[in-house]
Amino acid sequence: MADAASNIFAGLATSAQNGAPLYLQLKKAIADAVRRGLLVPGDALPSERDIATRAEVSRVTVRKAVQELVRDGMLVQRHGSGTFVAPRMERVEQSLSRLTSFTEDMARRGMEVRSAWLERGIYPPSPEEMMVLGLSSKELVARISRLRIANGTPLAIERASLSASTLPDPDAVGSSLYAALEKTGNRPVRAVQRISAANLGDADSKLLEVAPGSASLNIERISYLPSGKVIEFTRSVYRGDAYDFVAELRLSGPDESGESIL
C-alpha cells in the first residue's frame, strides 16, 4: 500500500486541474485510487501528517478532503485506529411497485435478516398519528421501531405506528410486522409512499454505522386495507449507499389520460 500511496499523493500540488481547490484535488485523487483498486476496502490511509507531507498540502486541506470522503461513505474513521477504506457495500435494489416487508425483500435475495428492537409499546398518539390513522385523542397507538440488518450490515431504521386496536400486543411481532398483521386479517393490500433525500443526524448515523451527515433515503408509507381504511403509518430511514429504489413507468393510454397518444 505504501507504493500505491506514494503514487496517489505525489505531485498533487503541481496538478492545476483547472484551478480546483486543493482539498477537492486530494479528494478526487483518493476516490480515484479506490475506484481503480489501488486502495481496497480495509486499507489504512497514511496519517494526516504523512499525507500532507507527500501531497505538499496543509493538514487542514487533508482533513477537509478526508471528512468529505467519510461523509460520502468511501472512508471510515475509527477512533484511536485511523482512517480506512470503507467496506464495499453491495447495493440492494427494491421495487416500488410491490408492497412487501423488509424481511420478505431480503429473504427473496437469500440474505440473512435480523432486527434490533429500538422501541415497542402502547402510547398516546401524536397529532400526526391521530390525523394519519384516524384516531381520536382517547385512543392509543402501537409503535414498533427496529434497526433492520441484512448479512450483518445495518441497512434501515423502521418506525411504524398502528392503532392499538389493530396491534394490541406489539411484543407479539416477530421478524415481520406484515406476517403478524396477516394472522389477524389486517395485512395491507396497497400503500402510498413518499420518498425524500436527507442527511443522517448523529443518532441515526450511529445506528446505521455511517458518518453523521451521510446521505439517506427517507420513506413515509401509509398502508391501506381492502376497505380503504388506513392500517399502518411507517417512517423509514435507509442508507443512501446501500439502496436503489426502482419503479417501472408506462406511457398512459387513452383510457387512462382521456387523450390520444400520437
C-alpha positions as CSV (number, residue, x, y, z in Angstrom):
1,M,0.0,0.0,0.0
2,A,3.0,2.3,0.6
3,D,3.9,2.4,-3.1
4,A,0.3,3.0,-4.0
5,A,0.1,5.9,-1.5
6,S,3.2,7.5,-3.0
7,N,1.7,7.3,-6.5
8,I,-1.6,8.8,-5.3
9,F,-0.2,11.8,-3.5
10,A,3.0,12.5,-5.4
11,G,2.8,15.7,-7.5
12,L,-0.6,16.7,-6.3
13,A,0.4,20.2,-5.6
14,T,1.6,20.8,-9.1
15,S,-1.6,19.5,-10.7
16,A,-3.7,22.5,-11.6
17,Q,-6.9,20.7,-12.5
18,N,-8.5,23.9,-13.8
19,G,-7.8,25.7,-10.6
20,A,-9.9,23.4,-8.4
21,P,-9.3,23.8,-4.6
22,L,-6.5,21.6,-3.3
23,Y,-8.9,19.7,-0.9
24,L,-11.0,18.7,-3.9
25,Q,-8.0,17.6,-5.9
26,L,-6.9,15.5,-2.9
27,K,-10.4,14.1,-2.5
28,K,-10.5,13.2,-6.2
29,A,-7.1,11.5,-6.1
30,I,-8.1,9.3,-3.1
31,A,-11.5,8.5,-4.6
32,D,-9.9,7.6,-8.0
33,A,-7.4,5.3,-6.2
34,V,-10.3,3.5,-4.5
35,R,-12.2,3.1,-7.8
36,R,-9.1,1.8,-9.6
37,G,-8.3,-0.7,-6.9
38,L,-5.1,1.0,-5.7
39,L,-6.7,1.2,-2.4
40,V,-9.1,-1.6,-1.4
41,P,-11.6,-2.0,1.4
42,G,-9.8,-2.3,4.8
43,D,-6.7,-0.4,3.6
44,A,-5.5,2.2,6.1
45,L,-4.7,5.7,4.8
46,P,-1.4,7.2,5.9
47,S,-1.6,9.7,8.8
48,E,-2.9,13.2,8.2
49,R,0.7,14.5,8.7
50,D,2.1,11.9,6.3
51,I,-0.5,12.7,3.5
52,A,0.2,16.5,4.0
53,T,3.9,15.9,3.5
54,R,3.6,13.7,0.5
55,A,1.0,15.8,-1.3
56,E,2.6,19.1,-0.3
57,V,-0.6,20.5,1.2
58,S,-1.6,21.7,4.6
59,R,-3.1,19.3,7.2
60,V,-6.3,21.4,7.1
61,T,-6.6,20.5,3.4
62,V,-6.1,16.8,4.2
63,R,-8.6,16.9,7.0
64,K,-11.3,18.5,4.8
65,A,-10.8,16.1,1.9
66,V,-10.9,13.1,4.3
67,Q,-14.0,14.4,6.1
68,E,-15.9,14.7,2.8
69,L,-14.9,11.2,1.8
70,V,-16.1,9.9,5.2
71,R,-19.5,11.7,4.6
72,D,-19.7,10.1,1.2
73,G,-19.2,6.7,2.7
74,M,-15.9,5.9,0.9
75,L,-13.8,6.2,4.0
76,V,-14.4,5.3,7.7
77,Q,-12.7,6.7,10.7
78,R,-12.1,4.5,13.8
79,H,-11.3,6.3,17.0
80,G,-7.7,5.6,18.0
81,S,-7.1,3.5,14.9
82,G,-7.1,5.8,11.9
83,T,-8.8,6.2,8.6
84,F,-9.6,3.2,6.4
85,V,-11.2,2.5,3.0
86,A,-14.8,1.5,3.8
87,P,-16.1,-2.0,3.1
88,R,-17.7,-2.2,-0.3
89,M,-21.4,-2.1,0.1
90,E,-23.5,-4.4,-2.1
91,R,-26.4,-2.3,-3.2
92,V,-29.9,-3.5,-2.7
93,E,-32.4,-2.8,-5.5
94,Q,-36.0,-2.6,-4.2
95,S,-39.1,-2.3,-6.4
96,L,-41.5,0.5,-5.6
97,S,-44.3,-1.4,-7.4
98,R,-44.6,-4.2,-4.9
99,L,-45.9,-4.0,-1.3
100,T,-43.6,-6.3,0.6
101,S,-41.9,-6.2,4.0
102,F,-38.2,-5.8,4.6
103,T,-38.0,-9.4,5.8
104,E,-39.6,-10.7,2.6
105,D,-37.4,-8.5,0.4
106,M,-34.2,-9.7,2.0
107,A,-35.2,-13.3,2.2
108,R,-36.0,-13.3,-1.6
109,R,-32.4,-12.3,-2.1
110,G,-31.1,-15.1,0.1
111,M,-29.8,-12.6,2.7
112,E,-29.8,-13.4,6.4
113,V,-32.1,-10.9,8.2
114,R,-32.4,-9.9,11.8
115,S,-33.7,-6.9,13.7
116,A,-32.6,-4.9,16.7
117,W,-35.6,-3.6,18.6
118,L,-35.4,0.1,19.4
119,E,-38.9,0.6,20.8
120,R,-42.3,-1.2,21.0
121,G,-45.2,-0.4,23.2
122,I,-48.6,1.3,23.5
123,Y,-48.7,5.1,23.8
124,P,-51.0,8.1,23.5
125,P,-51.0,9.1,19.8
126,S,-49.1,12.2,18.4
127,P,-51.2,14.7,16.4
128,E,-49.6,13.3,13.2
129,E,-50.6,9.8,14.2
130,M,-54.1,10.8,15.0
131,M,-54.5,12.5,11.7
132,V,-53.0,9.7,9.5
133,L,-54.5,6.8,11.3
134,G,-57.9,8.4,12.0
135,L,-57.6,8.1,15.8
136,S,-59.3,10.2,18.5
137,S,-57.3,11.7,21.4
138,K,-58.8,9.0,23.6
139,E,-57.5,6.1,21.5
140,L,-54.0,4.6,21.8
141,V,-51.3,3.8,19.2
142,A,-48.9,0.9,19.0
143,R,-45.4,1.8,18.0
144,I,-42.6,-0.5,16.9
145,S,-39.2,0.7,15.9
146,R,-36.5,-1.5,14.6
147,L,-33.0,-1.5,13.1
148,R,-33.1,-3.8,10.1
149,I,-29.9,-5.7,9.5
150,A,-29.1,-7.9,6.5
151,N,-26.0,-10.1,6.3
152,G,-24.7,-8.4,9.4
153,T,-25.0,-4.8,7.9
154,P,-27.5,-2.3,9.3
155,L,-29.5,-1.1,6.3
156,A,-32.6,0.7,7.6
157,I,-34.4,2.1,10.6
158,E,-38.2,1.4,10.6
159,R,-40.6,3.3,12.8
160,A,-44.2,2.0,12.4
161,S,-47.4,3.2,14.1
162,L,-50.7,1.4,14.1
163,S,-53.9,1.7,16.1
164,A,-53.6,-0.2,19.4
165,S,-56.9,-1.9,18.5
166,T,-55.2,-3.4,15.4
167,L,-52.0,-4.3,17.3
168,P,-52.8,-4.6,21.0
169,D,-49.6,-6.5,21.8
170,P,-46.6,-5.1,19.9
171,D,-44.4,-7.6,21.7
172,A,-46.1,-10.3,19.7
173,V,-44.5,-9.1,16.5
174,G,-41.7,-11.3,15.4
175,S,-39.4,-10.8,12.4
176,S,-42.2,-9.4,10.1
177,L,-44.9,-6.9,11.0
178,Y,-46.8,-7.9,7.9
179,A,-46.8,-11.6,8.9
180,A,-48.3,-10.6,12.3
181,L,-50.9,-8.5,10.6
182,E,-51.8,-11.3,8.1
183,K,-52.6,-13.6,11.1
184,T,-55.4,-11.2,12.2
185,G,-56.6,-10.4,8.6
186,N,-55.1,-6.9,8.7
187,R,-52.4,-7.2,6.1
188,P,-52.4,-4.1,3.9
189,V,-53.1,-4.5,0.2
190,R,-51.9,-1.1,-1.1
191,A,-49.8,1.8,0.1
192,V,-48.8,5.3,-0.8
193,Q,-45.1,6.1,-0.3
194,R,-43.3,9.4,-0.2
195,I,-39.5,9.4,-0.7
196,S,-37.2,12.2,0.2
197,A,-33.4,12.6,0.4
198,A,-31.8,13.7,3.7
199,N,-28.6,13.7,5.7
200,L,-28.4,11.5,8.7
201,G,-28.2,13.0,12.2
202,D,-26.0,11.8,14.9
203,A,-28.4,9.2,16.4
204,D,-29.5,7.5,13.2
205,S,-26.0,7.6,11.7
206,K,-24.7,5.8,14.8
207,L,-27.4,3.1,14.5
208,L,-26.6,2.6,10.7
209,E,-22.8,2.7,11.4
210,V,-22.1,5.6,9.0
211,A,-20.7,9.1,9.5
212,P,-23.1,11.9,10.6
213,G,-24.3,13.8,7.6
214,S,-24.2,10.7,5.3
215,A,-26.9,10.5,2.7
216,S,-30.1,8.7,3.5
217,L,-33.4,8.0,1.8
218,N,-36.4,8.6,4.0
219,I,-39.7,6.9,3.1
220,E,-43.0,7.6,4.6
221,R,-45.5,4.8,3.9
222,I,-49.3,4.9,4.5
223,S,-50.8,1.5,4.0
224,Y,-54.5,0.6,3.5
225,L,-56.8,-2.4,3.9
226,P,-59.1,-3.5,1.0
227,S,-61.8,-1.4,2.7
228,G,-59.7,1.7,2.2
229,K,-59.0,2.1,5.9
230,V,-55.5,3.2,6.9
231,I,-53.8,0.4,8.8
232,E,-50.1,1.4,9.0
233,F,-48.1,4.6,9.2
234,T,-44.3,3.9,8.8
235,R,-41.4,6.2,8.5
236,S,-38.2,4.5,7.5
237,V,-34.6,5.7,7.0
238,Y,-32.5,3.8,4.5
239,R,-28.7,4.0,4.0
240,G,-28.1,6.0,0.8
241,D,-25.0,4.0,0.0
242,A,-26.9,0.7,0.1
243,Y,-30.3,1.2,-1.6
244,D,-31.6,1.8,-5.1
245,F,-35.4,2.2,-5.4
246,V,-36.7,1.2,-8.8
247,A,-40.1,2.0,-10.3
248,E,-41.5,0.8,-13.7
249,L,-43.2,3.6,-15.6
250,R,-45.5,3.1,-18.6
251,L,-46.9,5.5,-21.1
252,S,-50.6,6.1,-20.2
253,G,-53.1,5.1,-22.8
254,P,-56.3,6.9,-24.0
255,D,-58.4,5.1,-21.4
256,E,-56.2,6.5,-18.6
257,S,-55.5,10.0,-19.6
258,G,-58.5,10.8,-21.7
259,E,-56.3,11.9,-24.5
260,S,-54.9,10.2,-27.6
261,I,-51.3,9.3,-27.8
262,L,-49.6,10.4,-31.1
